[in-house]
Amino acid sequence: MVLAYILVMKQQDEKDQQIIDQVLRDGRQADYALLVDSYRARLFAFVATMVTCREDAEELAQDSFVKAYILLAQYDSRRSSFYTWLRCIAYRLCLDHLRHHPGVWFETDEQTLQAIPDDEADSVLDTDDDQRIRLLNDAIHQLPPTERLLVQQHYFEQQPLAVIAIVTDTDAGTLATRLHRIRKKIYHYIKAREHGR
C-alpha cells in the first residue's frame, strides 16, 4: 500500500514537472491552469485550517497560486514536490494574514502543561466516545492557527514531520516537541470542559 502511494506520488510529481516545463517554455497560463485545477481543493483545505473565514481562505489560496506562478522559475523539484512548495507559499501568506488579523485562541500556561503526565495526555486522545470526540474537535478548533495546522497535517492528513518541516521552514524535531505540547493542551482543554470549567 505504501509502495503504491509512493508510485502514485512520483507519477504526479513527474506530471507536474512536465506542466511546469511547458509553462516556463511556452508561457501559457492555460497550462498552469492544469496545476491549479489539480490542487485547488487541497490547497483551499490547507489554508482554511489556518484561516477560518471562508472568503479570506479562498483569497489566500488564489494568491498562493498567483505567487507560485510568478515564482515558478525558482521551483526546484529536487527539494520538494510542487504541492509541498505551493503549501510553503500558502503557509507564509497565511502567517502574514494572521499578523494583521489576530484571533483569540485557547492557551495553557507552561506550569500546567508540565504537570500533565505524557501517558495521560496521549490516552485522552485515543477514544471512541462520541462526547470526547466532540470535545477533541472543539479543542483542535480552539488552538492557534499554526498549531491547528500541525495537528491537521500530521494526524488527519498523515503528513510526515519531514514534509511539514519543509512547508513551515521548521526543524522536524521542533515540530515533534510542539506536537507533544499540543497534545497536552488538548488534554487540558478536554479535561476542563468535562469538569465544567
Beta strands, then each sheet from edge to edge (+ up, - down):
end
